[in-house]
Amino acid sequence: MHAWQVAAAPRPRPGRSSGSDAAHDPATSRHDRMRPRNAGAVWTRRGDRATDADAPETARVTVETADGTRVISARRGELLRSALLRRGATPHNGNSMLINCRGLGTCGTCAMEITGDVEPAAPSARERLRLSFPPHELRPNLRLACQVVVQGDVRAKKFDGFWGARPTLAAAAAAETYFGELEYVLDA
């Protein structure tokens, strides 16, 4: 070592301890370790920073159909598809309630026009691929309810047709979950 060099211990990464158990800490979930530093922040109108603890645990989801609007309460962090089904609404039309991919993002039957506080904010590659394949066409705010996580208030419009791809709003329908809790097995 030269006189001008300073020996310094390696600095630990932010959010992790320097011990070897940091990557396997059972108190910290994989999801928490992967969160960006400001992911839990909620910004108020004045720019004051609040934490997740200050934010409400639920969000309002407004579903618009040809029969009117329905407002449900969803947990923040819950998939939109699951939130709708658990509360008696459905992102699917007709027979697509039975014949769908159960949240894999491959069938496109839960396509809805979704605006509001959702994560990811922009469609993933899987979503863009599925929604650019007929009978769908890429259009603003068209998302798959099974690929969107509710983070705050959301507005969703359900369109007509098996795939939800027609330009007219669909009639309201009660959710039918043919497989019980297995309907949500892919949520984790």
N, C-alpha and C positions, 0 to 999 in steps of 0.2 A: 504494500500500500504506500502511496506517495504521501508526502506531508500535506498536500493541498486537498486530499480526499478525506472525507469524514465517514467513519464507519457508523452506519445507522441500521437499526433493526428494521426488517420489512414492516411496512405499515399494514395493519389489518384492513380488509375491505369494509366499507361502511355497512352497518347493519349486521355484521357477523363478528363473532368472537374470534380470537386468535387461536383457540384450542382446536384440536382435531375433531371434536364432536360437533362443531358448528353446522356441518352439512347434515348431520343426523339428529339434530335436536328435536325430540318429539313434541316439545312445547311450541315449536314453530312449524306450521304446516308448510308444505311445498308451495302452496298458493301464496302465503305471506312472504316467503323468501323471494318469490319472483315478481312481487308487486313493485312498480316504480316508486320512488321515494315520495312523491306527492299524490299517489293514488288514493290515499285516504282523506285528502284535503277537500273541503267544501269551501268555496269562496263566496263570501257574502257581498252584498251590493256595495259596501264601502271598501271592499278589498281586504277586510279582516279575515284571517284564516281560522277556520274552525276544524274540528276533527270529526271522524266518523261517529264518535259518541254523541256529538251535537246534532247530527243529521237524523231525520226520522228513519225508523226501521222499515217502514212501508212506503210504497209509492202508489199513486193513482194511475190505473191503466184504463183509458177510455176507448171502448171498442165501438166503432161505427159500422152499422149494417143498414140494409134497406129499410129495416123496421125501426130504426132510431139508434140511440146511443145507450150504452150500458157502461157504468163505471164499476170497476172491481179494485180491490186493494191487493197489491202484490208485495212480496218481500223483496227488498233490494238484494241483488245478487241472484235472483231466481230467473231461470229461463222463461221467456215470454210464453212459449208453447205450454210449459208445465203450469205456469200461473193461470193461464186461461182454462186449461182442462181441469185443474183442481178446484176451480171456482165455478164450474158449470158452463163456461163459455167454450168455444172451440175455434181454432185457427183453420179447421178443415171444413169442407163442404160435402154433403151427401155421402157417397160411398168412400170418399177419401178419409172418413173417420176410421174406417177399418183398414183400408189399403193405403198405408203410408209407411215411411221409413223409420218411424218412432224416434226421430230426432237426429238421425245421421246427417241430414242436410243433402240427401241425394235425390229425393223424389220431387220436391218443389210444391207439394200440396198445401203447405202452410204459408205460402207466399201472402204477404200483407203489405200494405203501404204503412210504414212505421216511422213516426217522428217522435222526437223527445230524447230523453236522457237514457241512452242504451250503450252497451259495450259489446263488441267493438263498435266504434262510431261509424266506421266505413265497412262495407261488405268484405268478407274474406275472399280469398281466391276460390274456395269451394262454392261460396254463395254466388259470386259473379259467374262462375262456370255454369252452375245449375240454372240461374236466372237468365242466362243468355241463350239457353237451349229451348227450342219450342216445347210447349206453346207459349212460354214466357218470352218477354223481351226486356232488356235492361231499361229501366226508367227510374227517375229520381225517387228515392225513399222506398223502393220495392225491396223487401228483405224477407228472409225465411225466419219465421217465429221461433224455430228450433235452434237457431244460431245466434239469437239476440238475448243478452242478459239485461234485465231491468235494473237501472241504477237510480232512476228518478221517475218523474211523471212522464207517461208515454201515451201517445194517441195512435191507434191502429185501425186501419180501414180494411175490411174483408170484402174482396170482390167475388163475383159470381163465377160459376163453372167448377168442374172437378179440380182443376189446378189453381183456381182463384185468379185466372188470367184475363177474364172478360172485363170490359170497361165499366160495367154496372155493378153496383153494390149487391152483395149476396144477402139473402134473407137470414135472419138470426136463427141459430139452431142450438139446441141443448147438446152439451158434450156427452159423448158415450165413450167410456174407456173400457174396451173389450178385454183388456189384460190386467185390470186392477193396478196394483203398484208396479207391476212390470212395465207399465206404460212409461215410467220415469227412470228406468234402470240406467239410461245413458246420461242422466243429468250430472252425475258425479264426474 
